[in-house]
Amino acid sequence: MATAGECTLIEDGGETVMRPGNAACWPAGVANAHCLINRSDRPVSYLIVGTRARDDACHYPDIDLHYTRKDGVRIMSRKDSTPYPGWPKGTENG
C-alpha cells in the first residue's frame, strides 16, 4: 500500500501508478512478477505485508533469480539451478 508520494507498480499485466491509499495484492501460488519503481523526483513510502512461512519460493524473472526457503534453509539460484552470483555468502561467489 502506498502511504506517501507516487510510484509505479510493474507486474506481468502492465503498469499502474500507485498513490497514497492505493493497494495491490496477489493470491498465493499465482505467478506474477512485480516491483515498485519511483519515477518521480520525490520520496515514496509504502507498506509491504507478507508472510514468513518456513517454506516459500519466489521468482525474479528480470534478474534470473529463483529464491527458495525449505525447512528454514535459503537457496538462491538461477533458473538453470546454478548458484546465484554472490550466494551463498562467504564463498568465492559471495
Helices and strands as residue ranges (DSSP letters): E 2-4, E 7-11, E 14-18, E 34-37, E 45-46, E 56-60, G 61-63, E 65-70, E 73-77
